[in-house]
Each structure stands twice: as structure tokens, then as C-alpha cells.
Amino acid sequence: MFSLSDCELAVKAEQVQGVERLGEIASVPNVVPWVRGVINLRGSIVSVVDLRMFLDLEQLSYTPRTRLLSLQYKEMLICLVVDGVSEMLPIPASVIINGNVRQAIPPWAIPMLPGLHCLQTV
């Protein structure tokens, strides 16, 4: 589970490759603004996407809780800048809100984010 804005989100555990502290990101010229650059992650060059910027959410300064969530989908490895990562746990279907997060995602990006759901907070 990870946080972004006022929402707790989750991805499938088998897609998570790791959680990293935000460090030095090498910028890449001529890319969209939400691609912050690339990092060397255990010998692999990986793109870093600021998920707040990608989803057109309010931009906040990075904090000590800001994390890079590295995800793998098929052959693609990518790091998402998220507000924080809390824990791994089983999530009952009753707390998953279908569709509301995907409405904010451009249609071309939906195949890259399978299993991304906003969770109801109680």
C-alpha cells in the first residue's frame, strides 16, 4: 500500500520490486515533465515517474517520507515517486473502489497500471 494525496492505493505484491528512498535522479532531456529522469537501480537504468505530476495532482515538495516504488509489469521496470509506502497486506475486495483512480489516468496509460485501486479510508 502507498499513499498519494489523500488516497491510499495498492498494487499487486508480485509487481513490487522494491521500495527505495528518494535519491539522486539523473535528468533526461526532451521528455514529458512527469518523467523526472532515470536512476541506476541495482545495475538497471530505470525511468522515474512522479505520480502526482502524471495524475495532475497538486505538486508538493518531497519529504523524508517520499519514496520510489519500483514496479515490474511484464518486461518493464519503472519507479513511481509516491508520498509514502506503508505496508504489504491482504486487501478485502469490499474496500476497493473500482474505477475512480483509473478515471484520472490517461487511457493510453491504463495497461501500464493494472491492479491500481483507491481504497476507502475508514
C-alpha positions, 0 to 999 in steps of 0.5 A: 500500500502507498499513499498519494494525496489523500488516497491510499492505493495498492498494487499487486505484491508480485509487481513490487520490486522494491521500495527505495528512498528518494535519491539522486535522479539523473535528468533526461532531456526532451521528455514529458515533465512527469518523467523526472529522469532515470536512476541506476537501480541495482545495475538497471537504468530505470525511468522515474515517474512522479505520480502526482505530476502524471495524475495532475495532482497538486505538486508538493515538495518531497519529504523524508517520507517520499519514496520510489516504488519500483514496479515490474509489469511484464518486461518493464521496470519503472519507479513511481515517486509516491508520498509514502509506502506503508505496508504489504497486506491482504486487501478485502475486495469490499474496500476497493473502489473500482474505477475512480483512480483509473478515471484520472489516468490517461487511457493510453496509460491504463495497461501500464497500471493494472491492479491500481485501486483507491481504497476507502479510508475508514 
